[in-house]
Amino acid sequence: MAGRWRVIDLQQVLRDYLSLRRALGFRLERQAALLPGFVASVEASGASYITTALALAWAMKPARMTRWAATRLDMVRVFARYAHAVDPRTEIPPQHLLAHPRRKLQPYVYSDAEVAAVMAATRRIGDPFRALTYRTVMGLLAATGMRVGEAIALDQTGLNGDEKVITVRAGKFGKSREVPLHPQTFSALEEYAGQREQRFRRPAEPAFFLSLAGKRLVYNNVQQTFSQLVVAAGLADRDTRRPRIHDLRHTFAVRTLIDWYQAGLDVERQLPVLSTYLGHVNPSSTYWYLSAVPELLGVAAERLEDSLGELP
């Protein structure tokens, strides 16, 4: 196996990488123009695989252009994730080597067991109704990919029992949308609504999810409680970083895309559907997942191999 990695053709790996991402709908004009120069610099150094030092040296060649250097390093980082699947010696440059004010964090993708652990941790909350509230909120976020702010802004009138949808009013950028619900998710919301009505005959606010004071949940309190649940679930010591509550939304998007790939669907054609469901104003926000998550790149590579034959 070791000999196989020594004869890798990095130029061919780059061509395969660009072909794959173009098949996913990316134009990659800048990457196609610049990355061949990076590969050439790796080969000129005498190295047979990508290292962080070589990536950083190439990215910083334009003097006194920190932001541009960060952009160049980002290009190499995404390419290196792909190359690592071909040659495990490949080093993937860390996220924060160069400052980049607009960089998005790589999402933490929860496993089903981790989501279940977070929800189970709500049983440690002292008040049964508060525990049910947070368990239902977490389940809704995981099952629909809604934003936290959208969930706590839901009103009691937003749940439509006839059509099994929930209405998100005035979401991000002021947009409203209807979110179809899985039958189990709808049943969980109905159960919560019944418990809420028993607890609060006349709540102080019309919110769907209520605090113990009968008022709408406060965003900062939800964030704080979630952090406590992550610790209780044993997820606080992850190697990369502590999972965030917003990563439940990322996980929903990633799992949806993976399911589509594995089902053989035309993902590029389906992406606008996911954009609408998630409430993205710009489809580019949804396309971002295709390059931000290594699992997706791996599944896409398998899909391309199935259609084109084994890559050289």
Wavefront OBJ file of the C-alpha trace (Angstrom):
o trace
v 0.000 0.000 0.000
v 2.830 2.402 0.866
v 4.273 2.071 -2.645
v 0.946 3.032 -4.142
v 0.993 6.401 -2.375
v 4.554 7.159 -3.543
v 3.628 7.068 -7.234
v 0.565 9.290 -6.976
v 0.135 11.797 -9.809
v -0.871 15.014 -8.051
v -1.688 16.705 -11.354
v -4.165 13.900 -12.112
v -5.647 14.194 -8.627
v -6.236 17.891 -9.289
v -7.911 17.172 -12.633
v -10.198 14.614 -10.959
v -11.001 17.077 -8.170
v -11.939 19.877 -10.577
v -14.053 17.470 -12.670
v -15.884 16.273 -9.583
v -16.748 19.708 -8.264
v -17.783 20.942 -11.709
v -20.119 17.971 -11.923
v -21.641 19.277 -8.687
v -22.381 22.626 -10.334
v -19.348 24.731 -9.324
v -17.669 26.888 -11.979
v -14.267 26.972 -10.219
v -12.720 29.492 -12.611
v -10.364 30.882 -9.963
v -9.411 27.439 -8.623
v -8.746 26.107 -12.127
v -6.470 29.068 -12.809
v -4.515 28.967 -9.539
v -4.360 25.417 -8.200
v -2.218 24.063 -11.064
v 0.404 26.580 -9.950
v 0.173 25.244 -6.414
v 0.593 21.644 -7.573
v 3.565 22.713 -9.691
v 5.137 24.360 -6.636
v 4.669 21.142 -4.623
v 6.345 19.110 -7.348
v 9.144 21.676 -7.734
v 9.909 21.347 -4.033
v 10.565 17.630 -4.511
v 7.551 16.633 -2.364
v 5.124 13.999 -3.624
v 2.153 15.102 -1.489
v 0.643 18.263 -0.002
v 1.993 19.581 3.295
v 0.764 22.481 5.409
v 4.121 24.242 5.082
v 4.025 24.079 1.273
v 0.404 25.255 1.201
v 1.147 28.196 3.481
v 4.262 29.204 1.516
v 2.322 29.186 -1.759
v -0.665 31.046 -0.296
v 1.541 33.853 1.058
v 3.553 34.460 -2.122
v 1.703 37.712 -2.929
v 3.370 40.036 -0.407
v 1.266 42.146 2.004
v -2.038 40.664 0.833
v -3.286 38.811 3.919
v -6.900 38.514 2.800
v -5.926 37.199 -0.631
v -3.463 34.792 0.969
v -6.293 33.451 3.166
v -8.442 32.967 0.075
v -5.642 31.067 -1.669
v -5.126 28.881 1.395
v -8.866 28.141 1.486
v -8.637 26.841 -2.102
v -5.799 24.517 -1.126
v -7.613 23.363 2.027
v -10.676 22.150 0.123
v -8.474 20.474 -2.505
v -6.384 18.863 0.252
v -9.507 17.305 1.803
v -10.128 15.572 -1.500
v -6.473 14.628 -2.000
v -6.325 13.129 1.501
v -8.847 10.485 0.421
v -6.443 9.481 -2.356
v -3.187 9.817 -0.380
v -3.541 9.708 3.443
v -0.166 11.433 3.821
v -1.779 14.653 2.598
v -1.845 17.361 5.267
v -4.960 19.532 5.467
v -4.026 23.102 6.508
v -5.791 24.143 9.748
v -8.627 26.650 9.520
v -7.045 29.569 11.375
v -3.526 29.808 9.971
v -4.452 33.041 8.188
v -7.114 35.520 9.183
v -10.193 35.554 6.979
v -13.065 37.714 8.303
v -15.726 36.033 6.157
v -14.755 32.408 6.761
v -17.573 30.114 7.836
v -16.929 27.468 10.453
v -16.893 23.932 9.153
v -20.157 22.441 10.449
v -20.182 19.754 13.081
v -22.305 16.895 11.744
v -24.067 15.017 14.524
v -24.588 11.291 14.351
v -28.081 9.981 15.116
v -26.746 8.677 18.432
v -25.400 12.116 19.376
v -28.712 13.818 18.632
v -30.469 11.180 20.721
v -27.957 11.747 23.546
v -28.614 15.504 23.583
v -32.370 14.938 23.681
v -32.028 12.292 26.402
v -29.951 14.742 28.470
v -33.029 16.973 28.824
v -34.382 14.418 31.302
v -31.843 15.758 33.774
v -33.636 19.105 33.795
v -35.506 19.402 37.093
v -38.901 20.638 35.922
v -40.694 18.062 33.700
v -42.364 20.713 31.522
v -39.094 22.580 30.963
v -37.435 19.273 30.104
v -40.198 18.498 27.595
v -39.890 21.982 26.102
v -36.195 21.640 25.387
v -36.509 18.038 24.219
v -39.177 19.094 21.727
v -37.210 22.138 20.554
v -34.098 20.048 19.951
v -36.097 17.400 18.137
v -37.747 20.017 15.919
v -34.399 21.599 15.009
v -32.879 18.214 14.162
v -35.900 17.039 12.149
v -36.485 20.210 10.115
v -33.236 22.177 10.016
v -35.018 25.274 11.284
v -33.010 28.121 12.774
v -33.120 28.467 16.548
v -34.628 31.936 16.262
v -37.348 30.611 13.984
v -38.261 27.841 16.427
v -38.616 30.101 19.442
v -40.536 32.666 17.338
v -43.230 30.107 16.441
v -46.745 30.914 17.605
v -49.420 28.467 18.707
v -51.407 29.196 15.566
v -48.456 28.162 13.394
v -49.103 24.408 13.638
v -51.503 23.233 10.915
v -52.975 19.853 11.824
v -54.765 19.375 8.503
v -51.723 19.783 6.284
v -49.081 18.664 8.834
v -47.011 21.805 8.345
v -45.708 24.506 10.627
v -45.578 28.129 9.509
v -42.393 30.093 10.061
v -43.394 33.745 10.039
v -40.886 36.542 9.537
v -37.865 34.255 9.404
v -34.392 35.479 8.512
v -34.525 38.477 6.133
v -38.254 38.765 6.959
v -39.296 35.793 4.816
v -42.085 33.414 5.839
v -42.490 29.808 4.743
v -44.351 26.606 5.503
v -42.266 23.663 6.703
v -43.728 20.174 6.044
v -43.400 17.859 9.051
v -42.663 14.167 9.364
v -45.608 12.407 11.094
v -43.460 11.639 14.163
v -42.350 15.263 14.386
v -45.937 16.443 14.085
v -47.041 14.010 16.814
v -44.288 15.268 19.123
v -45.417 18.867 18.590
v -49.032 17.930 19.233
v -48.053 16.163 22.439
v -46.116 19.210 23.579
v -49.044 21.506 22.755
v -51.306 19.358 24.917
v -48.898 19.513 27.872
v -48.488 23.253 27.366
v -52.240 23.831 27.517
v -52.486 21.838 30.731
v -49.653 23.838 32.293
v -50.766 27.280 31.077
v -54.465 27.990 30.657
v -53.745 31.634 29.910
v -50.094 32.037 28.931
v -48.559 35.499 28.979
v -47.625 35.207 25.298
v -48.957 33.260 22.265
v -45.628 31.508 21.706
v -45.648 27.824 20.795
v -42.715 27.060 23.105
v -43.061 28.559 26.573
v -40.741 29.165 29.485
v -41.800 28.360 33.053
v -43.047 31.952 33.271
v -45.463 31.324 30.392
v -43.447 33.534 28.070
v -41.561 33.019 24.831
v -38.156 31.368 25.190
v -35.157 33.721 25.196
v -32.445 32.976 22.630
v -29.527 33.351 25.052
v -31.200 31.058 27.584
v -31.731 28.416 24.884
v -28.069 28.654 23.901
v -26.940 28.333 27.526
v -29.210 25.366 28.187
v -28.014 23.645 25.019
v -24.390 24.053 26.118
v -25.295 22.327 29.385
v -27.009 19.517 27.479
v -23.919 19.009 25.311
v -21.837 18.539 28.454
v -24.407 16.196 30.001
v -24.515 14.172 26.756
v -20.725 13.756 26.808
v -20.126 15.718 23.598
v -18.077 18.589 25.023
v -14.709 16.889 24.502
v -14.869 16.436 20.739
v -11.510 16.645 18.937
v -12.532 19.418 16.547
v -14.692 21.759 18.613
v -17.727 21.682 20.846
v -20.901 21.110 18.801
v -23.160 24.148 18.506
v -26.944 24.234 18.494
v -26.839 25.701 14.958
v -25.017 22.551 13.850
v -28.346 20.708 14.142
v -29.404 22.749 11.106
v -26.145 21.939 9.321
v -26.604 18.250 10.109
v -30.102 18.232 8.623
v -28.823 19.812 5.394
v -25.845 17.477 5.097
v -27.851 14.314 5.817
v -30.467 15.365 3.271
v -27.815 15.825 0.574
v -26.143 12.518 1.423
v -29.501 10.730 1.214
v -30.112 12.287 -2.197
v -26.716 11.199 -3.481
v -27.187 7.652 -2.205
v -30.655 7.521 -3.764
v -29.174 8.475 -7.134
v -31.119 11.741 -7.416
v -29.973 14.740 -9.436
v -28.616 16.740 -6.485
v -27.981 19.912 -8.484
v -31.634 19.962 -9.559
v -32.819 19.220 -6.003
v -30.732 21.906 -4.318
v -33.243 24.747 -4.896
v -35.839 22.601 -3.090
v -33.556 22.332 -0.070
v -32.783 26.057 -0.271
v -36.488 26.869 -0.089
v -37.083 24.403 2.740
v -34.231 25.867 4.796
v -35.243 29.447 4.063
v -32.019 30.355 2.260
v -32.342 33.604 0.340
v -29.410 32.743 -1.929
v -28.887 29.176 -3.240
v -25.138 29.687 -2.774
v -25.755 29.268 0.958
v -26.935 25.727 0.223
v -24.165 24.992 -2.301
v -21.675 25.816 0.459
v -22.386 22.476 2.137
v -21.034 20.604 -0.889
v -17.503 21.853 -0.245
v -17.627 22.480 3.519
v -18.293 18.912 4.592
v -15.798 16.108 3.787
v -18.530 13.446 4.051
v -20.394 15.011 1.141
v -17.300 15.239 -1.034
v -16.628 11.563 -0.377
v -20.161 10.485 -1.286
v -20.051 12.661 -4.410
v -16.750 11.084 -5.428
v -18.275 7.609 -5.126
v -21.217 8.768 -7.241
v -18.884 10.095 -9.949
v -16.885 6.861 -9.971
v -20.076 4.850 -10.450
v -21.031 6.919 -13.484
v -17.594 7.353 -15.081
v -15.788 4.224 -13.959
v -12.909 3.980 -11.520
v -10.772 7.115 -11.508
v -7.096 6.661 -12.433
l 1 2 3 4 5 6 7 8 9 10 11 12 13 14 15 16 17 18 19 20 21 22 23 24 25 26 27 28 29 30 31 32 33 34 35 36 37 38 39 40 41 42 43 44 45 46 47 48 49 50 51 52 53 54 55 56 57 58 59 60 61 62 63 64 65 66 67 68 69 70 71 72 73 74 75 76 77 78 79 80 81 82 83 84 85 86 87 88 89 90 91 92 93 94 95 96 97 98 99 100 101 102 103 104 105 106 107 108 109 110 111 112 113 114 115 116 117 118 119 120 121 122 123 124 125 126 127 128 129 130 131 132 133 134 135 136 137 138 139 140 141 142 143 144 145 146 147 148 149 150 151 152 153 154 155 156 157 158 159 160 161 162 163 164 165 166 167 168 169 170 171 172 173 174 175 176 177 178 179 180 181 182 183 184 185 186 187 188 189 190 191 192 193 194 195 196 197 198 199 200 201 202 203 204 205 206 207 208 209 210 211 212 213 214 215 216 217 218 219 220 221 222 223 224 225 226 227 228 229 230 231 232 233 234 235 236 237 238 239 240 241 242 243 244 245 246 247 248 249 250 251 252 253 254 255 256 257 258 259 260 261 262 263 264 265 266 267 268 269 270 271 272 273 274 275 276 277 278 279 280 281 282 283 284 285 286 287 288 289 290 291 292 293 294 295 296 297 298 299 300 301 302 303 304 305 306 307 308 309 310 311 312
